[in-house]
Amino acid sequence: MQEIGFNSALIREIRAVAFVTKLIDEGRLANGKRMLIHVIEAEDVIRELPPFRRLNNDWDFLCHLHEVGRARAGKWLGANFDHLGEDSTVDFEAKYF
């Protein structure tokens, strides 16, 4: 239930950011400040876990998730470093709508 609630709130916030970004791009919000959004994820890893395993707080499992996160972040940085501070690296429409 917490996962559903968190995802719902996150998606609602991301959609609000996308809406404001669109207004800025269309020139309808002159003083709006663009937020740059980046997503580093490992949904494929999490999706393969049974639901009870996702709540596991065993140290070895947490270390495994940490290593997966570091690997994904390294790969993401290699592909997107030049976009930091310049552009969002997530396609709002494809991912959240």
C-alpha positions as CSV (number, residue, x, y, z in Angstrom):
1,M,0.0,0.0,0.0
2,Q,2.9,2.4,0.8
3,E,4.5,1.7,-2.6
4,I,1.2,2.5,-4.4
5,G,0.7,5.7,-2.4
6,F,4.3,6.8,-3.0
7,N,4.2,6.1,-6.7
8,S,0.8,7.9,-7.0
9,A,2.1,11.0,-5.3
10,L,5.4,11.0,-7.3
11,I,3.5,10.6,-10.6
12,R,1.2,13.5,-9.7
13,E,4.2,15.7,-8.9
14,I,6.0,14.8,-12.1
15,R,2.9,15.5,-14.1
16,A,2.7,18.9,-12.5
17,V,6.3,19.6,-13.4
18,A,5.6,18.5,-17.0
19,F,2.6,20.8,-17.2
20,V,4.6,23.8,-15.9
21,T,7.4,23.0,-18.3
22,K,5.0,22.9,-21.2
23,L,3.7,26.3,-20.2
24,I,7.2,27.7,-20.1
25,D,8.0,26.2,-23.5
26,E,4.9,27.7,-25.0
27,G,5.8,31.1,-23.5
28,R,2.6,31.2,-21.4
29,L,4.5,31.4,-18.1
30,A,7.1,34.1,-18.5
31,N,8.7,34.0,-15.0
32,G,8.5,30.2,-14.6
33,K,11.6,28.4,-13.6
34,R,12.3,25.1,-15.4
35,M,13.0,22.1,-13.3
36,L,15.5,19.6,-14.7
37,I,14.4,16.0,-14.0
38,H,16.6,12.9,-14.3
39,V,15.6,9.3,-13.6
40,I,18.0,6.5,-12.6
41,E,16.1,3.3,-12.1
42,A,16.3,-0.4,-11.9
43,E,12.7,-1.3,-12.3
44,D,13.7,-4.5,-14.1
45,V,15.5,-5.7,-11.0
46,I,12.7,-4.8,-8.6
47,R,10.0,-6.1,-10.8
48,E,11.6,-9.6,-10.8
49,L,11.5,-9.7,-7.0
50,P,8.5,-11.3,-5.3
51,P,6.5,-8.7,-3.3
52,F,7.6,-10.1,0.1
53,R,11.2,-9.8,-1.0
54,R,10.9,-6.1,-1.7
55,L,10.4,-5.4,2.0
56,N,13.6,-7.4,3.0
57,N,15.9,-5.4,5.2
58,D,18.6,-8.1,5.3
59,W,22.0,-6.5,5.1
60,D,23.2,-8.6,2.2
61,F,20.1,-7.7,0.2
62,L,20.5,-4.0,0.9
63,C,24.2,-4.3,-0.2
64,H,23.0,-5.9,-3.4
65,L,20.6,-3.1,-4.1
66,H,23.3,-0.6,-3.3
67,E,25.6,-2.2,-5.8
68,V,22.8,-2.3,-8.5
69,G,22.2,1.4,-7.8
70,R,25.8,2.3,-8.1
71,A,26.2,0.4,-11.4
72,R,23.0,2.0,-12.8
73,A,24.2,5.4,-11.7
74,G,27.6,4.9,-13.3
75,K,26.0,3.8,-16.6
76,W,23.6,6.7,-16.5
77,L,26.3,9.3,-15.8
78,G,28.4,7.9,-18.7
79,A,25.4,8.4,-21.0
80,N,24.0,11.7,-19.6
81,F,26.7,13.7,-17.8
82,D,26.6,16.5,-20.4
83,H,22.9,17.0,-19.8
84,L,23.4,17.8,-16.1
85,G,22.4,21.4,-15.4
86,E,21.3,21.8,-19.0
87,D,18.3,19.6,-19.9
88,S,16.0,17.0,-18.4
89,T,16.9,13.4,-19.4
90,V,13.5,11.9,-19.0
91,D,10.7,12.0,-21.6
92,F,7.7,13.0,-19.4
93,E,5.2,12.1,-22.0
94,A,6.6,8.6,-22.6
95,K,7.2,7.8,-19.0
96,Y,4.4,9.4,-17.0
97,F,1.4,9.9,-19.3
